[in-house]
Amino acid sequence: MGLFKRNPFGHILFIKKWLIRIFAVLTHKRYRGFNDLQIEGSEIISNLPDTNILFISNHQTYFADVVAMFHVFNASLSGREDSIKNLGYIWQPKLNIYYVAAKETMQAGLLPRILSYIGAITVERTWRAGGKDVQEKREVNPNDTENIGIALQDGWVITFPQGTTKSFKPVRKGTAHIIKQYKPIVVPIVIDGFRRSFDKKGLRMKKKDILQSFIIKSPLEIDYDNDTIDQIVEKVEYAIEQHPSFLKVIPAEEIKVAEELNRLRKWEY
């Protein structure tokens, strides 16, 4: 790799590689040490082609979710089975991994700007600005969709179709439009435990000894030509377990039991 070789967005790959290495070292214990990241389905990652993969996931923090995915993807590609043990996997990271993020989030400070260089595709949210919902939705910026297409052509893209860290919010139709337009292989991921482990931004540890789960599912079966936007949206909602049918009231006693089981299970590994 040439020292000044760039990706399609002008980022120097040598710099990106070192940023990934540094952040991986700084964050590894957050998922294997202070807390325990339990992974399922890593064999799916290792069998994917190098480009045109769209990962869809529920969202619990701004940054910790994405960082975990960089760890899991690179560990899986290095032959680790459902594990991020031994950080050596990050020495030669996959450099064509991108993630979709709100432009205002990635411009809010120096650290988000550095994280943006690692692979953010920034988009303008049409329904929200300045941390508040807007009454009149803005027009979709066509450059945003085009950039996601460029990233898919170059590699893998992570997106959070709900566009928020709140659970059971509707999946945005923009994701379905991207799926129909670019016809990527769509791989669902379901995460849990991140909201309890980290603050909302995913930068500060909030609680230790939390069992974090990371489940990679088989690619979705999608008829790109005949499935409607609404049908794709519904498939996405079910795949990331955010369809309204998953919503149920859990008694407080069950929550306490589940938390205690998670705490005990931590010490089994």
Residue, then its C-alpha position, 0 to 999 in steps of 0.5 A: m500500500g502506498l504511503f499516500k494512497r487514498n480511499p474514494f473520499g480522499h482519506i489517506l489509508f495509512i493514517k486511517k490504519w493507524l487511527i483504527r489501531i490506536f482506537a482499537v487498543l484504547t477501547h478493547k477492554r471495554y468489550r473484553g475486560f471491563n465488560d464481556l462482549q458475547i458474539e454469535g455468527s462470526e462465520i457469516i462475516s468471514n464468508l462475505p465478499d469484499t464489497n457491496i455489504l450493508f450491515i443494518s443494526n439497532h442503535q444504543t449509543y453514538f459510538a460504542d456500537v460502531v467501535a464494537m463492529f470494527h472489533v468484531f469484523n476484523a477479529s472475524l476476518s482474522g479467523r477468530e470464532d465469536s471472539i475478540k480475544n488477542l488484539g493482534y487482529i487489528w494490526q492489518p484492519k479492513l480499511n474499506i469499512y464505513y458507517v453512516a452517521a449524522k453530520e451534526t454528531m460528527q462535527a460536535g468536537l475534535l474526537p468525533r471529527i477524528l472518528s469521522y476520518i476512520g470511516a464516517i459517511t455523514v448525512e443530514r438528518t431530514w427529521r431532526a436538527g440541533g438535537k430536536d425534531v423538526q416540524e417540516k422535514r428537509e429535503v434529502n440531500p442527494n449527495d448523501t445517498e450517492n456517498i453511501g453508494i460509493a462506499l458500498q462500491d468500495g467496501w462495507v457500510i454500517t447503518f442504523p436504520q432507525g436513525t436514533t438510539k431510542s428503541f422501537k422507533p420506526v425504521r426510516k424509509g431511506t434505508a429501503h430506498i438505498i437497498k433497492q437502488y444499490k442492491p447490497i447484501v444486507v446483513p442484520i446485527v442485533i446488539d444489547g447491553f451497550r446502553r447499560s455499559f456506556d453513556k449515550k455518546g458511547l465514550r464514557m463507561k457507565k457500568k462494568d460487568i455488563l454482558q453485551s450481546f452481538i448477534i450477526k444474522s444471515p443475510l436478508e432475502i430481498d427481491y430488489d425489483n419486486d419488494t416494495i419500500d414498505q415491505i423492505v422496511e418491515k423486513v428490516e424492522y423484524a431483522i433488527e428486532q425493532h418491529p412493534s411486535f417485539l415490544k412488550v412490558i417486562p415486569a420489574e422482577e424479571i428485569k432484576v433477575a435478568e440483570e443478575l443472570n448477566r452478572l453471574r454469566k460474566w464470571e463463567y468466561 
